[in-house]
């Protein structure tokens, strides 16, 4: 009896030894054959494709080995390959305790300890679809300059077995039924030749790749340049700094294992350069006499106002930025994030290149303030040109322009008939347009909202004093086609008459 008890006491140890020996000689379970069905049956109701709990999916191999969202270090679910792996830790904690039976838990544990292989087949190593494995197909293809993927004559041509490969031998009409089509994972319209295959993550085409599977591929400052931000809305195109492939993405310098830097001088300036050792650029985008003229590519800080140029730049007009630039705040410490900043030009106003860029609306250069609309769309005459009251510069940088002051200088119609107009900052006086020399009735006030200066009789009497003969305006002898009576008996200017009225001369008949 004692001998039997001793055997029974040693049995667990013997069994454990036998299991360890068996584990060492038996291939680990695979996701495809062993673990996937367990997780699908017991876990996918919460961690499936639709709204997976905690953002963790178990319905695909890559989802099951991905990093656990929200974890302290965003660690992979199946690493390290021992009992401390997050997926095994979770199965031993609430609310997952008892979710798997002993056999199922042992299978998942053996899978994790065995390196979490996806599948086991005769053609490829178990790590063929695991980005962390040295057997990953992307790593293997890069080492072979992608020949199996694009060269149909290669003995290793992917198209011999897999549908969706970029090339296929002429004697092969379809893929092998058990071979996963390339487009199962490469779902972009261009399949394996899409930008996201080699650099990017999901729908994002620029580096870095998924940090869970490619932890050393940080992507540098790509996100800062490509994504919309307050400094450059819409982002900066890849072609600004890199030569872009023309159709064939695996040819020439593209996909040759090195990063080619070639600048678009229209955006970066003609004296551009890149220092590969320091990983910094000398481009006009940054080097504008600011605090950080040459930021490093792997630097952690983001660009701030003042890093590229002082606010305002040296020798720049010292007025509020908002007077000339549509996307800056008044003191140049923030941007609204439009398309004009860091675009290779110095844009004024809304950047349309005309007077209306800074003052006006749409294509019109007339500001919407005070009496400007009355001069743009008068009721008694044709549009009054800007140069009647202001010096119009030949260029935006002409002396006196953009100096922060509104210059008033009368010409043309305003000084007709020998008038000598004046402006006191509030109102005009002695302007020929408003009846100077024709018994002026009122001095127009610039911000008068009553439009009293736009009515018949505001500038001269009807008829003016000492007018000969003292007949009605619509007399066919003098102004018959230019004026007409209204229903109340008042005079109005016809559409034809507006071309002759307030034009600087006294017109008779037509």
ChimeraX attribute file (.defattr): number of C-alpha atoms within 10 A of each C-alpha:
attribute: neighborCount
match mode: 1-to-1
recipient: residues
	/A:1	6
	/A:2	7
	/A:3	8
	/A:4	9
	/A:5	10
	/A:6	10
	/A:7	12
	/A:8	12
	/A:9	11
	/A:10	11
	/A:11	12
	/A:12	11
	/A:13	11
	/A:14	13
	/A:15	11
	/A:16	11
	/A:17	12
	/A:18	12
	/A:19	13
	/A:20	12
	/A:21	11
	/A:22	11
	/A:23	14
	/A:24	11
	/A:25	9
	/A:26	11
	/A:27	13
	/A:28	22
	/A:29	23
	/A:30	23
	/A:31	23
	/A:32	14
	/A:33	12
	/A:34	17
	/A:35	25
	/A:36	20
	/A:37	15
	/A:38	18
	/A:39	22
	/A:40	17
	/A:41	11
	/A:42	14
	/A:43	18
	/A:44	21
	/A:45	15
	/A:46	17
	/A:47	21
	/A:48	19
	/A:49	16
	/A:50	11
	/A:51	11
	/A:52	15
	/A:53	14
	/A:54	12
	/A:55	16
	/A:56	22
	/A:57	25
	/A:58	24
	/A:59	20
	/A:60	18
	/A:61	20
	/A:62	16
	/A:63	17
	/A:64	22
	/A:65	27
	/A:66	22
	/A:67	23
	/A:68	22
	/A:69	15
	/A:70	11
	/A:71	12
	/A:72	7
	/A:73	9
	/A:74	13
	/A:75	18
	/A:76	19
	/A:77	25
	/A:78	25
	/A:79	20
	/A:80	14
	/A:81	16
	/A:82	16
	/A:83	15
	/A:84	15
	/A:85	18
	/A:86	20
	/A:87	19
	/A:88	18
	/A:89	12
	/A:90	14
	/A:91	16
	/A:92	15
	/A:93	10
	/A:94	9
	/A:95	9
	/A:96	13
	/A:97	11
	/A:98	12
	/A:99	14
	/A:100	19
	/A:101	10
	/A:102	9
	/A:103	9
	/A:104	16
	/A:105	18
	/A:106	12
	/A:107	19
	/A:108	26
	/A:109	22
	/A:110	21
	/A:111	23
	/A:112	28
	/A:113	21
	/A:114	18
	/A:115	19
	/A:116	25
	/A:117	25
	/A:118	24
	/A:119	19
	/A:120	18
	/A:121	8
	/A:122	6
	/A:123	8
	/A:124	13
	/A:125	17
	/A:126	19
	/A:127	19
	/A:128	21
	/A:129	19
	/A:130	19
	/A:131	17
	/A:132	15
	/A:133	16
	/A:134	13
	/A:135	16
	/A:136	17
	/A:137	17
	/A:138	17
	/A:139	15
	/A:140	14
	/A:141	13
	/A:142	16
	/A:143	11
	/A:144	11
	/A:145	15
	/A:146	17
	/A:147	18
	/A:148	23
	/A:149	21
	/A:150	18
	/A:151	17
	/A:152	20
	/A:153	15
	/A:154	15
	/A:155	11
	/A:156	13
	/A:157	21
	/A:158	25
	/A:159	28
	/A:160	24
	/A:161	20
	/A:162	21
	/A:163	21
	/A:164	21
	/A:165	22
	/A:166	19
	/A:167	18
	/A:168	25
	/A:169	15
	/A:170	10
	/A:171	7
	/A:172	12
	/A:173	12
	/A:174	13
	/A:175	18
	/A:176	14
	/A:177	10
	/A:178	9
	/A:179	13
	/A:180	14
	/A:181	18
	/A:182	17
	/A:183	16
	/A:184	11
	/A:185	13
	/A:186	17
	/A:187	16
	/A:188	16
	/A:189	9
	/A:190	14
	/A:191	18
	/A:192	19
	/A:193	18
	/A:194	16
	/A:195	18
	/A:196	22
	/A:197	19
	/A:198	17
	/A:199	17
	/A:200	18
	/A:201	16
	/A:202	13
	/A:203	10
	/A:204	15
	/A:205	17
	/A:206	19
	/A:207	19
	/A:208	22
	/A:209	22
	/A:210	19
	/A:211	15
	/A:212	18
	/A:213	17
	/A:214	12
	/A:215	11
	/A:216	11
	/A:217	15
	/A:218	14
	/A:219	18
	/A:220	16
	/A:221	18
	/A:222	16
	/A:223	16
	/A:224	16
	/A:225	18
	/A:226	18
	/A:227	15
	/A:228	16
	/A:229	16
	/A:230	17
	/A:231	22
	/A:232	21
	/A:233	19
	/A:234	15
	/A:235	18
	/A:236	19
	/A:237	11
	/A:238	16
	/A:239	13
	/A:240	16
	/A:241	17
	/A:242	15
	/A:243	16
	/A:244	14
	/A:245	14
	/A:246	10
	/A:247	7
	/A:248	9
	/A:249	14
	/A:250	16
	/A:251	12
	/A:252	10
	/A:253	14
	/A:254	17
	/A:255	16
	/A:256	13
	/A:257	10
	/A:258	8
	/A:259	12
	/A:260	14
	/A:261	13
	/A:262	15
	/A:263	20
	/A:264	16
	/A:265	15
	/A:266	12
	/A:267	18
	/A:268	22
	/A:269	17
	/A:270	12
	/A:271	9
	/A:272	17
	/A:273	15
	/A:274	16
	/A:275	10
	/A:276	11
	/A:277	6
	/A:278	12
	/A:279	14
	/A:280	17
	/A:281	20
	/A:282	17
	/A:283	20
	/A:284	21
	/A:285	20
	/A:286	20
	/A:287	20
	/A:288	18
	/A:289	15
	/A:290	17
	/A:291	17
	/A:292	16
	/A:293	20
	/A:294	21
	/A:295	22
	/A:296	16
	/A:297	15
	/A:298	14
	/A:299	11
	/A:300	10
	/A:301	9
	/A:302	9
	/A:303	14
	/A:304	14
	/A:305	16
	/A:306	19
	/A:307	19
	/A:308	21
	/A:309	19
	/A:310	16
	/A:311	16
	/A:312	17
	/A:313	14
	/A:314	12
	/A:315	6
	/A:316	9
	/A:317	12
	/A:318	13
	/A:319	14
	/A:320	15
	/A:321	19
	/A:322	16
	/A:323	16
	/A:324	20
	/A:325	22
	/A:326	21
	/A:327	23
	/A:328	21
	/A:329	15
	/A:330	15
	/A:331	13
	/A:332	17
	/A:333	14
	/A:334	15
	/A:335	18
	/A:336	15
	/A:337	17
	/A:338	17
	/A:339	17
	/A:340	20
	/A:341	21
	/A:342	18
	/A:343	16
	/A:344	15
	/A:345	13
	/A:346	11
	/A:347	19
	/A:348	21
	/A:349	23
	/A:350	20
	/A:351	18
	/A:352	13
	/A:353	12
	/A:354	16
	/A:355	20
	/A:356	19
	/A:357	21
	/A:358	22
	/A:359	18
	/A:360	18
	/A:361	14
	/A:362	11
	/A:363	11
	/A:364	14
	/A:365	17
	/A:366	20
	/A:367	15
	/A:368	14
	/A:369	12
	/A:370	12
	/A:371	18
	/A:372	18
	/A:373	14
	/A:374	17
	/A:375	16
	/A:376	18
	/A:377	12
	/A:378	15
	/A:379	17
	/A:380	20
	/A:381	21
	/A:382	19
	/A:383	15
	/A:384	20
	/A:385	13
	/A:386	16
	/A:387	16
	/A:388	17
	/A:389	19
	/A:390	14
	/A:391	16
	/A:392	16
	/A:393	14
	/A:394	9
	/A:395	9
	/A:396	14
	/A:397	10
	/A:398	11
	/A:399	10
	/A:400	14
	/A:401	16
	/A:402	15
	/A:403	13
	/A:404	13
	/A:405	8
	/A:406	12
	/A:407	13
	/A:408	15
	/A:409	15
	/A:410	20
	/A:411	18
	/A:412	15
	/A:413	21
	/A:414	26
	/A:415	19
	/A:416	19
	/A:417	16
	/A:418	11
	/A:419	19
	/A:420	15
	/A:421	20
	/A:422	14
	/A:423	15
	/A:424	8
	/A:425	10
	/A:426	10
	/A:427	13
	/A:428	16
	/A:429	19
	/A:430	19
	/A:431	26
	/A:432	25
	/A:433	22
	/A:434	25
	/A:435	23
	/A:436	24
	/A:437	15
	/A:438	16
	/A:439	14
	/A:440	19
	/A:441	15
	/A:442	17
	/A:443	17
	/A:444	21
	/A:445	18
	/A:446	17
	/A:447	13
	/A:448	13
	/A:449	10
	/A:450	8
	/A:451	14
	/A:452	14
	/A:453	19
	/A:454	17
	/A:455	12
	/A:456	16
	/A:457	18
	/A:458	18
	/A:459	25
	/A:460	18
	/A:461	16
	/A:462	16
	/A:463	14
	/A:464	15
	/A:465	11
	/A:466	10
	/A:467	11
	/A:468	8
	/A:469	8
	/A:470	11
	/A:471	12
	/A:472	16
	/A:473	19
	/A:474	18
	/A:475	14
	/A:476	14
	/A:477	12
	/A:478	17
	/A:479	19
	/A:480	17
	/A:481	18
	/A:482	24
	/A:483	22
	/A:484	19
	/A:485	14
	/A:486	10
	/A:487	7
	/A:488	6
	/A:489	8
	/A:490	11
	/A:491	18
	/A:492	19
	/A:493	22
	/A:494	18
	/A:495	15
	/A:496	14
	/A:497	22
	/A:498	19
	/A:499	15
	/A:500	21
	/A:501	19
	/A:502	21
	/A:503	18
	/A:504	15
	/A:505	12
	/A:506	9
	/A:507	14
	/A:508	12
	/A:509	14
	/A:510	13
